[in-house]
Amino acid sequence: MTELRPCPGCNRHVRDAQCPFCGHAQTLHEPPDSRLGRLSRAMVFTGAALAATACGGKTKKAATADDEQREIQQGRDEGEQNHPCSNPDPNEIARAQKKVDEAKTDEEKQAAEQELRQAQMPMCAPYGAPPSRRRVV
């Protein structure tokens, strides 16, 4: 079986001493053009992985719950439309706080505090729900 070599003139693979496409004559002992050479798939992926890890850079600090809450609040302040959570209702919070203040027994106070915690939490859409849209009329 004859070996195909790239022609130095037109880079097409030929097996003859003279290229049938451009007419360039090549010697049989001429070394093949080894600009890049053949790379196995493993070598390509290894090189890509090394390049990705060798770039370095600053590592990101671990996010805390306060950071996440701050980002959510910033998104609300900027008027982000596609955020799945909405601000808690201040009237509902005030009503729940009033119930806590007026509670007489420990059971009533615990129930009122639970209701207050529920009122202070943001209202989030269930997972998979479409983003809320603003109606422009």
Beta strands, then each sheet from edge to edge (+ up, - down):
strand 1: 5-6
strand 2: 13-14
strand 3: 85-86
strand 4: 123-124
sheet 1: 1+ 2-
sheet 2: 3+ 4-
end
